[in-house]
Amino acid sequence: MVGDRDGSGVRLPRGALRYPGASSRRQCAGERRGGIALRVRKVSRRVSFIAVGCGVVAVALLGGLRLWVEQKYHDRIYTRVEDVPPRPVAIVLGAGLWPDGSLTPILADRVATAAELYHAGSVQKLLCSGDNRFVNYNEPQHMLEYAVSLGVPQKDIVLDYAGRRTYDTCYRARAIFGVEQAVIVTQRFHAARALYLCDALGVDAVVILADRQDYSTRRVTWETREYIALALAWWDVNVRHPLPVLGEPLPIGEI
């Protein structure tokens, strides 16, 4: 077929006469695709390096903040009730309820430790602070009931129904209840952050550790989360300055 041969009678590839220069155009297109792929790989590597670098910096900052706070407050953390210096009030931080309203083990241990403080004469009042934003979820009330079952008189228990976060509890302890000195009752993983927040918000505090059992099944999660929580606490104290739910002052010494 004439269309398939050049002047010398040599058979050419199909379409060669119809599309002169097609081979070179295909070669150029391939080179362009290769160049684009190379640039994409370079950009991907650069983004990966930047992401890894940012991750390393973030981990270093979080770790450094945690180390600084723990070093600053380590001498305010007590493991034995008999060693705790007397303070007017123990702040018992909420830590969740089960669906049936019973205290989670971590919260039950906090209330039990606070009751032990009270019976030892180390504090005169318990400030039970927790979440009560929903009608069917009342941490402070259940904390009170458990403390009473452990022999603490109800008249010496004060309830803070708006302690939704540690920041809120410390803020309200000073602003609403007039607390200037306190013993914070919490577990070790949370102790440094609680001290940092109370110190920043005007409450001179020490901590009694309420680690009364092995929390190994959750401890890794809590410890990991605490790095982020401490960074957020620093941000609240130094940048955001959020206001919790407030109300009329109710000095704890007058209750």
C-alpha positions as CSV (number, residue, x, y, z in Angstrom):
1,M,0.0,0.0,0.0
2,V,1.5,3.3,-1.1
3,G,0.7,5.1,2.1
4,D,2.9,2.6,3.9
5,R,6.1,3.2,2.0
6,D,8.5,6.0,1.4
7,G,10.0,6.8,-1.9
8,S,12.5,4.0,-1.7
9,G,9.9,1.4,-1.2
10,V,10.7,0.8,2.4
11,R,7.7,0.0,4.6
12,L,7.2,2.6,7.4
13,P,5.4,2.2,10.7
14,R,1.7,2.8,10.5
15,G,0.9,6.5,10.9
16,A,4.4,7.7,10.2
17,L,3.4,9.5,7.0
18,R,0.1,10.6,8.4
19,Y,1.8,12.2,11.6
20,P,5.3,13.4,10.8
21,G,7.3,14.0,14.0
22,A,5.0,11.9,16.2
23,S,7.9,9.9,17.6
24,S,9.7,13.1,18.8
25,R,6.5,14.5,20.3
26,R,6.0,11.2,22.3
27,Q,9.5,11.5,23.5
28,C,9.0,15.1,24.6
29,A,5.8,14.2,26.4
30,G,7.6,11.3,28.2
31,E,10.3,13.7,29.3
32,R,7.8,16.2,30.6
33,R,6.0,13.4,32.6
34,G,9.3,12.3,34.0
35,G,10.2,15.8,35.0
36,I,6.9,16.3,36.7
37,A,7.3,13.1,38.6
38,L,10.8,14.1,39.7
39,R,9.6,17.4,40.9
40,V,6.7,15.7,42.8
41,R,9.2,13.4,44.5
42,K,11.4,16.3,45.5
43,V,8.5,18.2,46.9
44,S,7.3,15.1,48.8
45,R,10.7,14.5,50.3
46,R,10.9,18.2,51.3
47,V,7.5,18.1,52.9
48,S,8.4,14.9,54.7
49,F,11.6,16.4,56.1
50,I,9.7,19.5,57.2
51,A,7.0,17.4,58.9
52,V,9.6,15.2,60.7
53,G,11.5,18.3,61.8
54,C,8.3,19.9,63.1
55,G,7.5,16.7,64.9
56,V,10.9,16.6,66.6
57,V,10.7,20.2,67.7
58,A,7.1,19.7,69.0
59,V,8.2,16.6,71.0
60,A,11.2,18.5,72.4
61,L,9.1,21.4,73.5
62,L,6.4,19.2,75.1
63,G,9.0,17.2,76.9
64,G,10.9,20.3,78.0
65,L,7.8,21.9,79.4
66,R,6.9,18.7,81.3
67,L,10.4,18.4,82.7
68,W,10.5,22.1,83.8
69,V,7.1,21.9,85.5
70,E,8.0,18.6,87.3
71,Q,11.3,20.0,88.5
72,K,9.8,23.2,89.7
73,Y,7.0,21.5,91.8
74,H,8.5,18.2,92.8
75,D,9.1,19.3,96.4
76,R,5.4,20.1,96.8
77,I,4.2,16.6,96.1
78,Y,3.6,14.2,99.1
79,T,3.0,10.5,99.1
80,R,2.1,10.2,102.8
81,V,-0.8,11.9,104.6
82,E,1.2,12.4,107.8
83,D,3.8,14.5,105.9
84,V,1.4,16.9,104.4
85,P,1.6,20.4,105.9
86,P,-1.8,21.6,107.3
87,R,-3.9,23.6,105.0
88,P,-7.5,24.9,105.4
89,V,-9.0,23.0,102.5
90,A,-8.4,19.9,100.3
91,I,-9.4,20.4,96.7
92,V,-10.6,17.1,95.3
93,L,-10.6,17.1,91.5
94,G,-13.3,15.2,89.6
95,A,-12.3,12.3,87.5
96,G,-15.5,10.8,86.0
97,L,-18.5,8.7,86.9
98,W,-19.6,5.3,85.6
99,P,-23.0,5.3,83.8
100,D,-24.7,4.1,87.1
101,G,-23.4,7.2,88.9
102,S,-20.7,5.4,90.9
103,L,-17.2,6.9,91.1
104,T,-14.5,5.7,88.8
105,P,-11.6,4.0,90.6
106,I,-9.4,7.0,90.2
107,L,-12.0,9.4,91.6
108,A,-12.9,7.0,94.5
109,D,-9.2,7.0,95.4
110,R,-9.1,10.8,95.4
111,V,-12.1,11.1,97.7
112,A,-10.8,8.3,100.0
113,T,-7.4,10.1,100.3
114,A,-9.2,13.4,101.0
115,A,-11.2,11.7,103.8
116,E,-8.0,10.4,105.2
117,L,-6.5,13.9,105.2
118,Y,-9.6,15.2,107.0
119,H,-9.5,12.6,109.7
120,A,-5.8,13.2,110.2
121,G,-6.6,16.9,110.9
122,S,-4.5,18.1,108.0
123,V,-7.5,20.0,106.5
124,Q,-10.8,21.3,107.8
125,K,-12.8,21.4,104.6
126,L,-13.1,19.4,101.4
127,L,-13.8,21.2,98.2
128,C,-15.2,18.6,95.8
129,S,-15.0,20.0,92.3
130,G,-16.4,18.4,89.3
131,D,-18.7,18.5,86.3
132,N,-22.4,19.1,86.6
133,R,-23.3,20.6,83.2
134,F,-25.9,17.9,82.6
135,V,-28.9,17.1,84.9
136,N,-28.1,13.4,85.0
137,Y,-24.3,13.9,85.5
138,N,-23.4,15.3,88.9
139,E,-19.8,14.5,90.0
140,P,-19.7,16.7,93.1
141,Q,-22.9,15.2,94.6
142,H,-21.6,11.7,94.2
143,M,-18.2,12.7,95.6
144,L,-20.0,14.2,98.6
145,E,-22.0,11.0,99.2
146,Y,-18.9,8.9,99.1
147,A,-17.0,11.2,101.4
148,V,-19.9,11.1,103.9
149,S,-19.9,7.3,103.8
150,L,-16.2,7.5,104.8
151,G,-17.1,9.6,107.9
152,V,-16.6,13.2,106.7
153,P,-19.4,15.4,108.1
154,Q,-21.5,16.9,105.3
155,K,-21.1,20.4,106.9
156,D,-17.4,20.3,106.1
157,I,-17.8,19.4,102.4
158,V,-18.3,22.2,99.9
159,L,-19.4,21.4,96.3
160,D,-18.1,23.2,93.2
161,Y,-20.5,22.2,90.4
162,A,-18.5,24.0,87.6
163,G,-15.1,22.3,87.9
164,R,-15.1,21.1,84.3
165,R,-11.4,21.3,83.9
166,T,-8.4,21.6,86.3
167,Y,-8.0,25.2,85.1
168,D,-11.7,25.9,86.0
169,T,-11.3,24.3,89.4
170,C,-8.2,26.3,90.3
171,Y,-9.6,29.5,89.0
172,R,-12.9,29.1,90.9
173,A,-11.2,28.0,94.1
174,R,-9.5,31.4,94.3
175,A,-12.2,33.6,92.7
176,I,-15.4,32.1,94.0
177,F,-14.4,30.2,97.2
178,G,-11.6,32.5,98.3
179,V,-9.1,29.7,98.7
180,E,-5.5,30.9,99.2
181,Q,-3.9,27.7,100.5
182,A,-4.9,24.1,99.7
183,V,-4.0,20.5,99.4
184,I,-4.8,19.2,95.9
185,V,-5.8,15.5,95.9
186,T,-4.9,13.8,92.6
187,Q,-2.7,11.1,91.1
188,R,1.0,11.4,90.2
189,F,0.5,11.8,86.4
190,H,-1.7,14.9,87.0
191,A,0.1,16.4,90.0
192,A,2.6,18.8,88.3
193,R,-0.1,20.3,86.0
194,A,-2.5,20.8,88.9
195,L,0.2,22.6,90.9
196,Y,1.2,24.7,87.9
197,L,-2.3,25.8,87.3
198,C,-3.2,26.6,91.0
199,D,0.1,28.5,91.4
200,A,-0.6,30.5,88.2
201,L,-4.1,31.3,89.3
202,G,-3.3,32.4,92.9
203,V,-3.6,29.3,95.0
204,D,-0.6,28.3,97.1
205,A,-1.0,24.5,96.9
206,V,0.7,21.2,97.7
207,V,-0.4,17.8,96.4
208,I,-1.1,14.6,98.2
209,L,-0.9,11.6,95.8
210,A,-4.0,9.4,95.6
211,D,-2.4,6.5,93.8
212,R,-4.0,3.8,96.0
213,Q,-3.9,1.1,93.4
214,D,-2.3,0.0,90.1
215,Y,-3.7,2.0,87.2
216,S,-1.4,0.2,84.7
217,T,-4.1,-0.4,82.1
218,R,-4.7,3.3,81.6
219,R,-1.5,4.9,82.9
220,V,0.3,5.0,79.5
221,T,-2.7,6.8,77.9
222,W,-2.9,9.3,80.8
223,E,0.9,10.0,80.8
224,T,0.8,10.5,77.0
225,R,-2.2,12.8,77.1
226,E,-0.7,14.8,79.9
227,Y,2.0,16.3,77.6
228,I,-0.7,17.8,75.5
229,A,-2.8,18.8,78.5
230,L,0.2,20.6,80.1
231,A,0.8,22.5,76.9
232,L,-2.8,23.6,76.7
233,A,-2.6,24.6,80.4
234,W,0.4,26.8,79.6
235,W,-1.5,28.3,76.7
236,D,-4.5,29.1,78.9
237,V,-2.4,30.7,81.6
238,N,-0.1,32.8,79.3
239,V,-2.2,33.4,76.1
240,R,-5.9,32.7,76.2
241,H,-6.8,33.6,79.9
242,P,-10.3,32.0,79.5
243,L,-13.0,32.7,82.1
244,P,-14.7,29.6,83.5
245,V,-18.3,29.7,84.7
246,L,-18.4,32.2,87.5
247,G,-21.0,33.5,90.0
248,E,-21.3,35.2,93.4
249,P,-18.3,34.8,95.7
250,L,-18.9,32.1,98.4
251,P,-15.9,32.2,100.7
252,I,-15.3,28.7,102.0
253,G,-14.4,29.9,105.4
254,E,-18.0,31.3,105.8
255,I,-19.8,28.1,104.8
